[in-house]
Structures are given as C-alpha cells and as structure tokens.
C-alpha cells in the first residue's frame, strides 16, 4: 500500500511536474507541504484529484487517505478492507481487459468505461 508521500511523488512523475508547488496547483491547493511534513491528510476531493493525476482508481487513493487518519483499530480495519476490495476489483479489471484484448485479425479501437470518468483505451495493430 502506498503512502500519501508516495502518491504525491507518483503524481509529480506521471504529470512531469518539477515541483510540489506545481503539483499543488494541479490539485487546486496553494500548498501541499503539510501533506509531506505535518501528517495532514488530503480531504476526499483532493484525494480524488490526486488519484486522477496518478492514474489510479479514486477508491484506492481515498481509502489510503482515510486509513492514514483512522483513529481506532476498527476504522483502520474498515479502510484496509475497502482498500483490499478496491485493489482486487482493479486487478480483475486489468486481467479481464488483457484476456479480451482483440488479436491482430480483430484489430480495432475500443473503449471500456467504468465509473463516471475512467476509461481504458486499447487498440491493436
């Protein structure tokens, strides 16, 4: 499971951003230092935007954020369970799209939609 700091680094890498200041702008924040140094956890809206920048399902990132701020073992167990369920669902999706990817004889461009804003595009030549 990734940490919030690792998610911030991944977002910077995926978006080719040289600084935390530029990442903060992409997240709609003025500063993200508090996430790195003060243990502040992003709110759900910021976590969803962070997921988009990392190209990860929002369920995973939101569950990581909630797990980071869990105050009781019960909360921690709940968010760990949600994270594991979301991870398993993503794995099944990735595996099913690789199994059903068309071969060269069936070459075409296709789009699979899940959720309101997540797409998987594949095309074979």
C-alpha positions as CSV (number, residue, x, y, z in Angstrom):
1,X,0.0,0.0,0.0
2,X,1.4,3.4,-1.0
3,X,1.8,6.3,1.5
4,X,0.5,9.8,0.8
5,X,4.0,10.9,0.2
6,X,4.5,8.2,-2.4
7,X,1.2,9.2,-4.1
8,X,2.4,12.8,-4.3
9,X,5.7,11.7,-5.8
10,X,3.8,9.4,-8.3
11,X,1.6,12.3,-9.3
12,X,4.6,14.6,-9.9
13,X,6.2,11.9,-12.0
14,X,3.1,11.0,-14.1
15,X,2.4,14.6,-14.7
16,X,6.0,15.6,-15.4
17,X,5.9,18.3,-12.7
18,X,9.3,19.5,-11.3
19,X,8.0,20.9,-8.0
20,X,5.5,20.5,-5.2
21,X,4.2,24.0,-6.0
22,X,3.2,22.9,-9.5
23,X,1.6,19.8,-8.1
24,X,-0.3,21.9,-5.6
25,X,-1.7,24.0,-8.4
26,X,-2.9,20.8,-10.2
27,X,-4.5,19.7,-7.0
28,X,-6.3,23.0,-6.6
29,X,-4.3,23.7,-3.4
30,X,-2.0,26.6,-2.5
31,X,0.5,24.3,-0.7
32,X,1.0,20.6,-0.2
33,X,3.9,20.8,2.3
34,X,1.5,19.9,5.1
35,X,0.9,16.5,3.4
36,X,4.6,15.7,3.3
37,X,5.8,17.1,6.7
38,X,2.9,17.7,9.1
39,X,0.9,14.5,8.7
40,X,-2.1,16.3,7.3
41,X,-4.2,14.0,5.2
42,X,-5.9,15.3,1.9
43,X,-9.6,15.7,2.0
44,X,-11.7,13.4,-0.3
45,X,-11.9,16.0,-3.1
46,X,-8.2,16.4,-3.1
47,X,-7.7,12.6,-2.9
48,X,-9.9,12.1,-5.9
49,X,-7.9,14.7,-7.9
50,X,-4.7,13.1,-6.7
51,X,-6.0,9.7,-8.0
52,X,-6.7,11.3,-11.4
53,X,-3.2,12.7,-11.5
54,X,-1.7,9.3,-10.5
55,X,-3.9,7.5,-13.0
56,X,-5.3,5.3,-10.1
57,X,-8.8,4.5,-9.2
58,X,-10.1,7.1,-6.7
59,X,-11.3,4.3,-4.4
60,X,-7.7,3.3,-3.8
61,X,-6.5,6.8,-3.0
62,X,-9.4,7.8,-0.9
63,X,-9.0,4.6,1.2
64,X,-5.3,5.3,1.6
65,X,-6.1,8.8,2.9
66,X,-8.8,7.5,5.3
67,X,-6.6,4.8,6.6
68,X,-3.9,7.4,7.3
69,X,-6.3,9.4,9.5
70,X,-8.0,6.4,11.2
71,X,-8.2,6.9,14.9
72,X,-9.4,3.5,16.0
73,X,-8.4,-0.1,15.1
74,X,-12.0,-0.5,13.8
75,X,-11.6,2.4,11.4
76,X,-8.2,1.2,10.3
77,X,-9.6,-2.3,9.7
78,X,-12.5,-0.9,7.7
79,X,-10.4,1.2,5.4
80,X,-7.8,-1.6,5.0
81,X,-10.7,-3.9,3.9
82,X,-12.1,-1.2,1.5
83,X,-8.5,-0.8,0.0
84,X,-8.2,-4.6,-0.5
85,X,-11.6,-4.8,-2.2
86,X,-10.8,-1.9,-4.5
87,X,-7.3,-3.4,-5.3
88,X,-8.9,-6.7,-6.1
89,X,-11.5,-5.1,-8.3
90,X,-8.8,-3.2,-10.2
91,X,-6.8,-6.4,-10.7
92,X,-9.8,-8.3,-12.1
93,X,-10.5,-5.4,-14.5
94,X,-6.9,-5.3,-15.7
95,X,-6.8,-9.1,-16.1
96,X,-10.1,-9.2,-17.9
97,X,-9.1,-6.5,-20.3
98,X,-5.9,-8.3,-21.1
99,X,-7.8,-11.5,-21.8
100,X,-10.3,-9.9,-24.0
101,X,-8.0,-7.7,-26.0
102,X,-8.6,-8.3,-29.7
103,X,-5.9,-10.1,-31.7
104,X,-4.5,-8.8,-35.0
105,X,-7.3,-10.3,-37.0
106,X,-9.8,-8.4,-34.9
107,X,-7.8,-5.2,-34.8
108,X,-9.9,-2.2,-33.8
109,X,-10.0,0.6,-31.4
110,X,-12.2,0.1,-28.4
111,X,-13.1,1.9,-25.2
112,X,-14.2,0.4,-21.9
113,X,-15.9,2.8,-19.5
114,X,-16.3,2.3,-15.8
115,X,-17.5,4.9,-13.3
116,X,-18.1,8.5,-14.4
117,X,-14.7,9.4,-15.7
118,X,-12.4,6.3,-16.0
119,X,-11.7,4.8,-19.4
120,X,-9.5,2.1,-20.7
121,X,-8.5,2.5,-24.3
122,X,-6.9,-0.2,-26.3
123,X,-6.1,-0.8,-29.9
124,X,-4.0,-3.5,-31.6
125,X,-2.3,-3.1,-34.9
